[in-house]
Amino acid sequence: MSGPNTDYDPVEVTPLQAEEVAAARDAALSAIAGAPDLAALKEVRIAHAGDRSPLALANREIGALPPQARKEAGQRVGQARGAVNQALAERQVVLEAEREERMLVEETVDVTLPTDRVPAGSRHPVTTGSELIADIFVAMGWEVAEGPVLEAEWLNFDALNLGPDHPARTMQDTFWTEPADHGLVLRTHTSPVQARTMLTRTPPIYVVCPGRVFRTDEYDATHSPVFHQVEGLVVDEGITMAHLKGTLDHFATAMFGEGITTRFRPSYFPFTEPSAEVDLVCFVCRGVDSEACRTCRGEGWIEWGGCGIVNPRVLVACGVYTERFTGFAFGMGIDRTLMFRHGVEDLRALFEGDVRFSSAFGTEL
């Protein structure tokens, strides 16, 4: 086995020569001093203090030297690297201070100046949706009727053929006010407006009644204790289900586009006879290839509301001469209609007051 090479001359290792180390150090110091900003200084740090920099490569050569030569070479390279690192730190402090000063000058805001950066406002979609629906019927020659949200029990129930034993009158569906013997409720539908209209006007009557209603429902993605309905009422001579069907087809087309029609399914409501559930042809698949449609779940139709010929008992209770006049009525949820129209998946988005939701609708629909 051979012994250590005591005759090895470290000068022959070029990166470790004093001139080479000094040149690498001076080049690094010059580049550091000339770095104009922190981004440039980062590039300099990589080039002159990184793992592939000249001084780092020279430091790797020290291990190849014999023991008696390592100390001097290590001191020479270590001092050079120390000078470079110190210069980097000092330049970093200077450039960061310059950046802060520049930011204070360039990004200064005079908070006393008047501002014109007023965010664009928006109207609530329920408000604009209600107005759109009203405009559709006003264009047909109808009128808009309104009534109070705190309603008399007789108008909310009795006048509409909802007898004393009807389940809707219980605390499970209705918000009653105290004291109970005053007979006042938060209206459960907008139908009391129809009763008020028939009591105060003489036929012919063509009114649409949008408004807020209240029921003791759970608050979730599809239900709310406070929601909005629109109801229509026509009382005139010779009114039939055909008039009702044509009206709802026109309403559906105006809300959801051409080609959207309705269908009736037999149902029961105390205030209409005969009564029907109203379905819309699916506005996504249009009833074609409905099996793949997620909106109507393969039915081709979507439930929209209820309708029917006004029950003669309701007409009599409101003072309308039933031998001469007949009428029809219908009711839909405004919130549900807007969810269909705009693809809103959660009913709560309409009521939680998030301006990010409302701003998407702008000022008009």
Solvent accessible surface area in square Angstrom, and as a share of the most:
residue,aa,sasa,rsa
1,M,245,1.09
2,S,102,0.66
3,G,59,0.57
4,P,111,0.70
5,N,92,0.47
6,T,91,0.53
7,D,129,0.67
8,Y,67,0.25
9,D,62,0.32
10,P,43,0.27
11,V,92,0.53
12,E,130,0.58
13,V,20,0.12
14,T,71,0.41
15,P,55,0.34
16,L,2,0.01
17,Q,51,0.23
18,A,54,0.42
19,E,125,0.56
20,E,77,0.35
21,V,4,0.03
22,A,32,0.25
23,A,57,0.44
24,A,19,0.14
25,R,83,0.30
26,D,73,0.38
27,A,50,0.39
28,A,1,0.01
29,L,58,0.29
30,S,77,0.50
31,A,32,0.25
32,I,4,0.02
33,A,71,0.55
34,G,56,0.54
35,A,3,0.02
36,P,98,0.61
37,D,60,0.31
38,L,39,0.19
39,A,73,0.57
40,A,28,0.22
41,L,1,0.00
42,K,130,0.55
43,E,113,0.51
44,V,20,0.11
45,R,92,0.34
46,I,103,0.52
47,A,55,0.43
48,H,38,0.17
49,A,34,0.26
50,G,20,0.19
51,D,110,0.57
52,R,175,0.64
53,S,1,0.01
54,P,73,0.46
55,L,5,0.03
56,A,9,0.07
57,L,66,0.33
58,A,3,0.02
59,N,60,0.31
60,R,137,0.50
61,E,64,0.29
62,I,24,0.12
63,G,55,0.53
64,A,70,0.55
65,L,3,0.01
66,P,15,0.09
67,P,88,0.56
68,Q,117,0.52
69,A,12,0.09
70,R,103,0.37
71,K,147,0.62
72,E,113,0.51
73,A,2,0.02
74,G,26,0.25
75,Q,95,0.42
76,R,62,0.23
77,V,0,0.00
78,G,38,0.37
79,Q,134,0.59
80,A,3,0.02
81,R,80,0.29
82,G,38,0.36
83,A,35,0.27
84,V,2,0.01
85,N,81,0.42
86,Q,113,0.50
87,A,20,0.16
88,L,2,0.01
89,A,56,0.43
90,E,98,0.44
91,R,55,0.20
92,Q,55,0.24
93,V,102,0.58
94,V,68,0.39
95,L,5,0.02
96,E,63,0.28
97,A,49,0.38
98,E,75,0.34
99,R,94,0.34
100,E,87,0.39
101,E,112,0.50
102,R,110,0.40
103,M,78,0.35
104,L,131,0.65
105,V,119,0.68
106,E,122,0.55
107,E,113,0.51
108,T,100,0.58
109,V,114,0.66
110,D,70,0.37
111,V,134,0.77
112,T,113,0.66
113,L,117,0.58
114,P,129,0.81
115,T,101,0.59
116,D,129,0.67
117,R,213,0.78
118,V,117,0.67
119,P,115,0.73
120,A,100,0.77
121,G,59,0.57
122,S,41,0.27
123,R,80,0.29
124,H,63,0.28
125,P,0,0.00
126,V,10,0.06
127,T,60,0.35
128,T,5,0.03
129,G,0,0.00
130,S,22,0.14
131,E,73,0.33
132,L,46,0.23
133,I,0,0.00
134,A,13,0.10
135,D,90,0.47
136,I,18,0.09
137,F,0,0.00
138,V,76,0.43
139,A,91,0.70
140,M,71,0.32
141,G,61,0.58
142,W,17,0.06
143,E,97,0.43
144,V,59,0.34
145,A,8,0.06
146,E,145,0.65
147,G,23,0.22
148,P,60,0.38
149,V,48,0.28
150,L,78,0.39
151,E,0,0.00
152,A,35,0.27
153,E,44,0.20
154,W,113,0.40
155,L,20,0.10
156,N,0,0.00
157,F,1,0.00
158,D,49,0.26
159,A,1,0.01
160,L,3,0.01
161,N,43,0.22
162,L,7,0.03
163,G,32,0.31
164,P,109,0.68
165,D,140,0.72
166,H,51,0.23
167,P,91,0.57
168,A,28,0.22
169,R,26,0.10
170,T,62,0.36
171,M,133,0.59
172,Q,150,0.66
173,D,56,0.29
174,T,0,0.00
175,F,72,0.30
176,W,60,0.21
177,T,38,0.22
178,E,162,0.73
179,P,69,0.43
180,A,76,0.59
181,D,127,0.66
182,H,117,0.52
183,G,16,0.15
184,L,61,0.30
185,V,0,0.00
186,L,49,0.24
187,R,9,0.03
188,T,8,0.05
189,H,14,0.06
190,T,0,0.00
191,S,4,0.02
192,P,0,0.00
193,V,3,0.02
194,Q,11,0.05
195,A,0,0.00
196,R,85,0.31
197,T,7,0.04
198,M,6,0.03
199,L,84,0.42
200,T,111,0.65
201,R,89,0.32
202,T,114,0.67
203,P,29,0.18
204,P,88,0.56
205,I,4,0.02
206,Y,75,0.28
207,V,0,0.00
208,V,0,0.00
209,C,0,0.00
210,P,25,0.16
211,G,16,0.16
212,R,113,0.41
213,V,0,0.00
214,F,22,0.09
215,R,79,0.29
216,T,49,0.28
217,D,55,0.28
218,E,138,0.62
219,Y,101,0.39
220,D,52,0.27
221,A,35,0.27
222,T,92,0.53
223,H,92,0.41
224,S,7,0.05
225,P,37,0.23
226,V,51,0.29
227,F,33,0.14
228,H,32,0.14
229,Q,25,0.11
230,V,0,0.00
231,E,13,0.06
232,G,0,0.00
233,L,0,0.00
234,V,1,0.00
235,V,0,0.00
236,D,29,0.15
237,E,93,0.42
238,G,54,0.52
239,I,17,0.09
240,T,65,0.38
241,M,56,0.25
242,A,77,0.59
243,H,89,0.40
244,L,0,0.00
245,K,61,0.26
246,G,41,0.40
247,T,15,0.09
248,L,0,0.00
249,D,34,0.18
250,H,90,0.40
251,F,0,0.00
252,A,0,0.00
253,T,39,0.23
254,A,46,0.36
255,M,3,0.01
256,F,24,0.10
257,G,29,0.28
258,E,139,0.62
259,G,56,0.54
260,I,0,0.00
261,T,62,0.36
262,T,5,0.03
263,R,87,0.32
264,F,54,0.23
265,R,84,0.31
266,P,131,0.83
267,S,44,0.28
268,Y,150,0.57
269,F,46,0.19
270,P,12,0.08
271,F,49,0.20
272,T,3,0.02
273,E,97,0.44
274,P,71,0.45
275,S,9,0.06
276,A,4,0.03
277,E,35,0.16
278,V,0,0.00
279,D,3,0.02
280,L,0,0.00
281,V,16,0.09
282,C,0,0.00
283,F,39,0.16
284,V,91,0.52
285,C,21,0.12
286,R,104,0.38
287,G,38,0.36
288,V,109,0.63
289,D,107,0.55
290,S,18,0.12
291,E,161,0.72
292,A,79,0.62
293,C,13,0.08
294,R,223,0.81
295,T,53,0.31
296,C,7,0.04
297,R,202,0.74
298,G,29,0.28
299,E,121,0.54
300,G,3,0.03
301,W,70,0.24
302,I,13,0.07
303,E,88,0.40
304,W,5,0.02
305,G,14,0.14
306,G,16,0.15
307,C,3,0.02
308,G,0,0.00
309,I,25,0.13
310,V,6,0.03
311,N,19,0.10
312,P,73,0.46
313,R,169,0.62
314,V,4,0.02
315,L,4,0.02
316,V,98,0.56
317,A,41,0.31
318,C,2,0.01
319,G,69,0.67
320,V,10,0.05
321,Y,138,0.53
322,T,44,0.25
323,E,140,0.63
324,R,139,0.51
325,F,18,0.08
326,T,51,0.30
327,G,0,0.00
328,F,4,0.02
329,A,8,0.06
330,F,4,0.02
331,G,18,0.18
332,M,3,0.01
333,G,19,0.18
334,I,1,0.00
335,D,5,0.02
336,R,107,0.39
337,T,1,0.01
338,L,2,0.01
339,M,31,0.14
340,F,33,0.14
341,R,79,0.29
342,H,72,0.32
343,G,58,0.56
344,V,22,0.13
345,E,160,0.72
346,D,46,0.24
347,L,10,0.05
348,R,77,0.28
349,A,30,0.23
350,L,1,0.01
351,F,62,0.26
352,E,115,0.51
353,G,60,0.58
354,D,53,0.27
355,V,115,0.66
356,R,191,0.70
357,F,43,0.18
358,S,15,0.10
359,S,60,0.39
360,A,88,0.68
361,F,33,0.14
362,G,27,0.26
363,T,79,0.46
364,E,115,0.52
365,L,67,0.33
